[in-house]
Amino acid sequence: MILLREQLMITARRDITPGIFSLRFRDAEMAAQSHPGQFLMIRTSPHPYPLWRRAFSIARVYPETSELEILILKVGKGSQQLGMLGPGDSVNVLGPLGTPFDVESARNRQAILVGGGIGIAPLLFLADRLLPIAQSVHILFGARTAGQLIPMGQLEPYTEIITEDGSAGKTGRVTDFLRPLLLHSTDHPVIYACGPNPMLKQVQFLAETHGIPCQLSLETYMACGMGVCMGCPVPARTPDRPYYYACVDGPVFHADQIQFEE
């Protein structure tokens, strides 16, 4: 069920890096209905501009407090406006929306999570759900530089950090370390990934090369979040339809469903 909260109060704010912060909201019904990979559409201002809500992956759900958390990267007008808010302020929220990850596909198997930059957000929620049921969880978290990383907290023991400039963790691209992991894995792995399209395209290639099930969460601009505006097309591989729509068919897709444009 999609829920609309016209005035959902912010319960907590955390500044993580100079460009990334998190917000929490308390809503028992919304928290109970949310699944890893889904997102919220948030109106960033009560004024007409920006007109459209912004989509944010659900990064965590805290059952003990009925809170949801999102991570926000300050990149445009909308995120800058949210950056001015804090506990006690209210925002207009629609959700949960979208097709979630298939968590059960990793039961008793090795779960490999690949996150690029702010794409780590939905994988945090996913990891929380996978740890009790997967045989093992291995998180590859990559960014251009250390300043784009977020603390992994309780997930740190399961996480391998990679930065392109070598300022934290290992040096290289996150997919450079996925390849050897797949080559030496004997635990029937399942891959989950979220990040920039070039990274996801390489993850898709490696998964298909090794014959490993893979789910990809796309970082796609969405205007309405409900399939009405048809503004988030994703090229499909299937012959029966040319496109999927990220907001309703995704944002999570099986790797063999979609085609990345050159």
N, C-alpha and C positions, 0 to 999 in steps of 0.2 A: 504494500500500500504506500502510495506517495503522500507525504504529509507536507502541509504548508504551515509554517509558523511565521506570522507577520511580525512578531516582536519576540525573537528568541534571545534571551539575555546571555551575554558573554560572562562566563564564570571565572576564567583565568586567561592570562596572556603570558607568553614566555618569549623573550628575545634570544634567539639561538645563535645567530651570527649577525653581522651588520646588515645583511640582506635577507635574512630568513627569520620568521617568527611563527609562533603557533597561537591558535585561539581554541578555547574549549567552550562547549555549550552543554547545558543540562536539559535533557528531554528523554524521559524514560521510554516512551513509545518509539521514538526515532532511534534511540540507541539499541533497543531490542530488535528492531527490524533491519538493522544495518549489517551488511556482510562485506568481507574484504574485497576490494576492487570497485565498490560502489562509490558514488560521489554526492556532494551537496551542491546546489545552485544557490549562490548567495548574492543578494542585492547589496552592492558595496556602498550605496549612498541613497538617502531619501529623496534626493533631487533627480531631475530627469536625466542627467548625464553622470555616469554612463547609464545608458538605457537598459542594457541586458545584464542579467545576473552573470556571475563568474563561477566556473566549475572548479571545485576543490575535492580531491580524493579524501576519503575518510582515512586518516592516518592511525587513529586508535579509537577504541571504544572501551570505556572503563565501567564494567558492570556494577562495581561496588558503589559508584556515585551516579550512574546513569548519564555519564558525560561522553560526548564525542569530541575528538580533537582533529584539527586540520593544520597542515603546514602551509605557509604562504611565502612565496618568493616575491620580493618587491621588484616588479618588472614594468608595471604600467599604472595608469590612473586608478583603476579599480583596486589593485593591491596596495597602492599608496594610501588610498582612502581607508582601507581596512587597517592599515598600519597606524592610523591615528586613534583607533579604538582600544578599549581596555575593559576590565571587569566592571559590570554595571551598565555598560552600553548594550543596545539591542540591535539586531539585524533581522532582515527578512530572509528566511531560509526555506528552501524546497528540497525535499529528499526523503529517504535515500533513493537515488536514481541509478539506472544502469545495470548491466549484467555483471555479476561478481565472478571472482575466481572460483573454479571447481576445487574446493579444498579436499574433498574426499579422494580425488585422484592420487593424492600423495600418501594415503594411509599405508603404513608399513613400508614405505619406500623412502629413498633419499630425496629430499626437496632442496633444489638449488634455486636460490632467489638472486636475481641480477638487477641491481638498481643503478641508474645513472642520474646523478644530481638530485633534483627535487623529486625525481621518479621513485626515490626510495619510500615516499610517503605511503602509498597503499601496501607496500611490502612489509611495513611495520605491523600493521593490523593483521596481515596475512600470516606473518611469522608467529604472532601470538596464538593464532588458531591452529597452526601446523605443529608447533612444538609438542602438544600432547598426543598427536596421532602419527606423525611421521617417524620413520626409523632414525633419520637424522636430518638436520637443517643446516645448510651452508649458505651464507649470504655473501655475495660479492657486491661491494658498494664502491662505485667509482665516481670521480669528479675531476674537473680540470685541475683544481688546486685545493689545498687544505681548507681555505676559507669558504668553500662550498659544501663542506661536510657537516653533518649534524651528529651530535653524540648519540651513540646507539644504546646507551644504558644497559639494561639487562640482556640485550641481544648482542652485546659486544663479544662474548665468548664464541659466538657462532659466526662472527663477521670478519671478512678479509677486506681491508681498506686498500684502494688503489687510486692514485692520482696521476694525471698525465705529466705533471711537472715534477713529480717525486717529492713534493713538499710534505706528504704524509703517507704512511704505509708503503706499499710497493709502487714501482714506477711503471706506467704504461696505461693502456686502455683496459677497461674491465673485461672486454671480450678476449683479451690476450690471456687472461687467467681462467676463462671458462673453458677454452679448448683443452688444455692439459687435464683439467678436472674431469671432463667428459671422457677423455682417453683412458683414464685410470680408474674410473668408477666401476664398481661391480655390484652396486646396490640398487639397480633398476631405477635410475633417477627420473625425476620429473622437474621441468624447468618452469619457473615463473619469472617474468621480467617486466619492468616498466622504466622508461627513459626516452631519450631522443630517438627519432625514427632511424637514423643511421646505426645506432647501437642495436635497436630492435631488429633491424634487417640482418645484422651480423649474427645475432642470437638465433634468429629464425634459420639462417643458413647452417649454423653449427648443429642445431637441434635436428634438422632434417638430414644432414650428413651422417649423423650418428644414430638416426632412427629413434630419437628420444621425444616423448610427449612434451609439448611446450605451450604455455599460455602467455599471451602478450597483452599488456594494458597500454593503450595508446594515449599519448599526451596530445589531445586534439582540441582546438578551440571549439566551443559549443555555445550557441546563442540561446536556445530555448531549453535544451536538456531533455526534451520529451518527443523528439522526432517530428515536430510540427514544421519547423522552418527549413528542414532538410539542408542545413548548412554545415554538416560535419560528415561528408561522404568519405568512405574508405573503400578503395578499389578491391573488389572481390575476385577470388580465383575460380569460384564456382560458375559454371556456364549458365545457370538459371537466372542469375541476377548480376548486373554490372557493379553494384555498390551495396555496401552495408552502411548503416549510420551509427557513428561512434556512440551516440548518447543512448540509443535503445537496443541496438544489436551488440554493442560493447558497453564500456570501453575495453572490456576483456574479450579477446578472441583467441581461438586455437590458432596456432601458427600457420596451419595449412589452409585457413579460411581466407587470408588476406594477402594482397600483393602490394609491396611497397614501390612507389613510383621512383624512377631513376632521377 
